[in-house]
Amino acid sequence: MQKTTEQASLYEHLEGMSTRELLENINREDHKVPQVIAAILPQIEALADAVYERMRQGGRLFYIGSGTSGRMGILDASECPPTFGVPHGWVIGLISGGDGAIRKAVEFAEDSITQGWADLEAHKINEGDFVVGIAASGTTPYVIGAVKACRERGIATGCITCNEGSPLAAAVDYPVVAVVGPEFVTGSTRMKAGTAQKLILNMISTSVMVKLGRVKGNKMVDMKLANEKLIDRGARMVAEESGLGYDSALALLLKHGSVREALDSLI
């Protein structure tokens, strides 16, 4: 398979470029990413709707990947509890090599065809859950082995990859294929491919959480009040929605512990 993600950069002699030239050329490549995503919105819609149906019925969402892809999934999963007030076990990110690989690459961890399923099994995955494999190349054994094992057991699967005709896309129920082209630095998929993955993950988790009722209007009414900035934001949200003054809204928020509960107390 000819991997687009491994094709030579469209730019030569990077070391001879000025800082401005480097930045302009990277930015020129980055502009291509949202255009690619716009063309595959139906794929993302199908995946997001399938995830929503599982989660609506009490299932969990798993992201599984290696390297940059694994870190992107963990990032998205880790942001769901503070942003939407969901339990930490609702959206789970897994990376080959375990949590230590979030900060430091674990050599050859992605090459195991069986470890991905073992990592999912450790979370007692079941048929009510949904698994999204993330791999820019679409060929990572750790991810492919995991989604194949899921499908064999009736667990719904999707993927995010950046190569056409990949084994990963062929192995899942709901593939999302964002072909963003060669990277500015040849093969460095933390760049455009990573950006595409981040944007798609934002779309999936945000749309699913909105549909699950975790947003009211356009406000994060279930966000965790984890610091002074978020408490201030919450107080302003309560004041805006209720017509109360800031101090009264803040007192109400602190009493009830969430924007939603503070507003519901006024009904």
C-alpha positions in Angstrom: 0.0 0.0 0.0 1.3 3.4 -1.0 1.0 5.5 2.2 0.2 9.2 1.6 1.5 9.9 5.1 4.9 8.6 4.1 5.2 10.4 0.8 8.0 12.9 0.4 7.3 16.5 1.5 6.3 19.0 -1.2 9.2 21.2 0.0 12.9 20.7 -0.4 15.9 21.9 1.6 14.0 22.9 4.7 17.3 23.7 6.5 17.9 26.5 4.0 14.6 28.3 4.7 14.3 31.3 6.9 12.1 31.2 9.9 9.4 33.2 8.1 9.6 30.8 5.1 9.3 27.8 7.4 6.3 29.3 9.1 4.6 30.3 5.9 5.0 26.9 4.3 3.8 25.0 7.4 0.8 27.3 7.6 0.1 26.7 3.8 0.0 23.0 4.5 -2.1 23.4 7.6 -4.8 25.3 5.6 -5.4 22.1 3.7 -6.6 20.2 6.7 -10.1 21.8 7.3 -10.8 21.5 3.5 -10.2 17.8 3.7 -12.4 17.4 6.7 -15.2 19.4 5.1 -15.3 16.8 2.3 -15.6 13.8 4.7 -18.3 15.2 7.1 -20.7 12.4 6.1 -18.2 9.8 7.4 -17.7 11.7 10.6 -21.5 12.1 11.0 -22.1 8.4 10.6 -19.4 7.6 13.3 -20.7 10.3 15.7 -24.3 9.1 15.4 -23.2 5.5 16.0 -21.2 6.5 19.1 -24.2 8.5 20.3 -26.6 5.6 20.0 -24.2 3.4 22.1 -23.7 6.0 24.8 -27.4 6.9 24.9 -28.0 3.3 25.9 -25.3 3.5 28.6 -22.3 2.4 26.7 -18.8 3.8 26.9 -16.5 5.3 24.2 -13.0 4.0 23.9 -10.2 5.6 21.9 -7.2 3.4 21.2 -4.0 4.4 19.4 -0.2 4.6 19.4 2.2 7.5 19.6 0.7 10.8 18.5 -2.6 9.2 17.6 -2.9 7.6 21.1 -2.1 10.9 22.8 -4.8 12.7 20.8 -7.4 10.1 21.9 -6.3 10.5 25.5 -6.4 14.3 25.3 -10.0 14.2 24.0 -11.1 11.6 26.6 -9.4 13.5 29.5 -11.3 16.8 28.5 -14.7 15.2 28.6 -15.2 15.1 32.4 -14.2 18.7 33.1 -16.0 20.1 30.1 -19.2 18.1 30.2 -19.3 16.8 33.7 -19.4 13.2 32.7 -17.8 10.4 34.8 -14.2 9.6 34.1 -15.2 6.1 32.9 -17.5 7.3 30.1 -14.8 8.2 27.6 -11.5 6.3 27.9 -8.3 6.8 26.0 -5.7 4.0 25.6 -2.2 4.1 24.2 0.2 1.4 23.3 2.8 1.1 26.0 0.5 2.3 28.7 0.2 5.6 30.5 4.0 6.0 30.5 3.9 6.3 26.7 1.9 9.5 27.0 5.1 11.4 27.9 7.8 9.1 26.5 7.6 6.8 23.5 7.8 3.1 24.3 9.7 1.3 21.6 8.0 -1.4 19.6 4.8 -1.2 21.8 2.7 -0.5 18.7 3.8 -3.7 17.0 1.8 -6.1 19.2 -1.3 -7.4 17.4 -2.8 -8.7 20.7 -2.0 -6.1 23.3 -4.7 -3.7 22.2 -7.4 -6.1 23.0 -5.8 -7.0 26.3 -5.8 -3.3 27.2 -9.5 -3.1 26.3 -10.3 -6.2 28.3 -8.7 -4.7 31.4 -11.6 -2.2 31.3 -14.2 -5.0 31.0 -15.3 -3.8 27.5 -18.6 -5.3 26.4 -21.0 -5.2 23.4 -22.6 -2.0 24.7 -19.4 0.0 24.2 -17.9 1.6 21.1 -14.2 1.6 20.1 -12.5 4.1 17.8 -9.1 3.2 16.6 -6.8 6.1 15.7 -3.8 5.6 13.4 -2.5 8.1 10.8 -0.9 5.3 8.8 -3.9 2.9 9.2 -1.4 0.0 9.6 -0.6 0.0 13.3 -0.8 -3.6 14.5 -1.8 -2.6 18.1 -4.8 -0.7 16.8 -5.8 -3.1 14.0 -5.6 -6.1 16.4 -7.9 -4.3 18.9 -10.6 -3.4 16.5 -10.6 -6.8 14.8 -11.0 -8.5 18.2 -13.9 -6.1 18.9 -15.8 -6.9 15.7 -15.4 -10.6 16.3 -17.2 -10.1 19.6 -19.9 -7.8 18.4 -18.5 -4.5 19.7 -19.0 -1.6 17.3 -15.9 0.1 15.9 -14.8 3.1 14.0 -11.5 4.6 13.1 -9.7 7.8 12.2 -6.9 7.4 9.6 -5.1 9.5 7.0 -4.5 6.9 4.2 -6.8 5.6 1.6 -7.3 1.8 1.5 -5.8 1.1 4.8 -6.2 -2.2 6.7 -7.6 -0.3 9.7 -10.4 1.3 7.7 -11.3 -2.1 6.2 -11.4 -3.6 9.7 -14.0 -1.2 11.3 -17.7 -0.5 10.9 -17.4 3.3 10.6 -14.2 4.5 9.0 -13.2 8.1 8.8 -10.4 8.7 6.3 -8.8 12.2 6.2 -6.2 12.2 3.5 -4.3 15.4 4.2 -1.3 14.6 2.0 2.4 14.5 2.6 3.7 16.2 5.7 5.9 19.3 5.7 8.6 17.2 7.3 8.3 13.8 5.5 6.5 11.3 7.6 6.0 13.5 10.6 2.3 12.7 11.2 2.2 14.8 14.4 1.7 17.7 11.9 -1.2 17.7 9.5 -2.4 14.2 10.3 -2.3 15.0 14.0 -4.2 18.2 13.4 -6.9 16.4 11.4 -7.3 13.8 14.2 -7.7 16.6 16.8 -10.4 18.3 14.8 -12.3 15.1 14.1 -12.1 14.1 17.8 -13.4 17.5 18.8 -16.3 17.0 16.4 -17.2 13.5 17.6 -17.0 14.2 21.4 -18.7 17.6 21.2 -21.6 16.5 19.0 -22.2 13.4 21.0 -22.2 15.3 24.3 -24.5 18.0 23.0 -26.9 15.3 21.8 -26.7 13.6 25.3 -27.9 16.8 26.8 -24.6 17.9 28.3 -24.8 21.4 26.9 -27.7 23.9 27.3 -28.1 26.5 24.7 -24.4 27.0 24.0 -23.2 26.7 27.6 -21.2 24.1 29.4 -23.7 23.8 32.2 -22.2 20.6 33.6 -18.6 21.7 33.6 -16.5 20.9 36.7 -15.8 23.9 38.9 -12.2 23.0 39.1 -10.5 26.4 39.4 -11.3 30.1 40.0 -11.5 30.8 36.2 -14.3 28.2 35.8 -16.1 29.3 38.9 -16.1 32.9 37.5 -17.3 31.6 34.1 -20.0 29.6 35.9 -21.2 32.5 37.9 -21.4 34.7 34.8 -23.4 31.9 33.1 -25.9 31.8 36.0 -26.2 35.5 36.1 -26.8 35.7 32.3 -29.5 33.0 32.3 -31.2 34.0 35.5 -31.0 37.8 35.6 -29.4 37.7 39.0 -26.5 40.0 39.9 -23.0 38.5 39.8 -22.6 38.1 43.6 -26.0 36.4 44.0 -25.3 34.2 41.0 -21.9 33.2 42.5 -23.5 32.4 45.8 -26.1 30.2 44.1 -23.5 28.4 42.0 -21.3 27.7 45.0 -24.3 26.4 47.0 -25.4 23.9 44.3 -22.0 23.0 42.8 -22.9 23.3 39.1 -24.5 25.7 36.7 -27.2 23.3 35.8 -28.3 22.7 39.4 -28.1 26.4 40.2 -30.4 27.2 37.3 -32.7 24.3 38.0 -33.1 25.6 41.6 -34.8 28.7 40.3 -37.5 26.9 38.3 
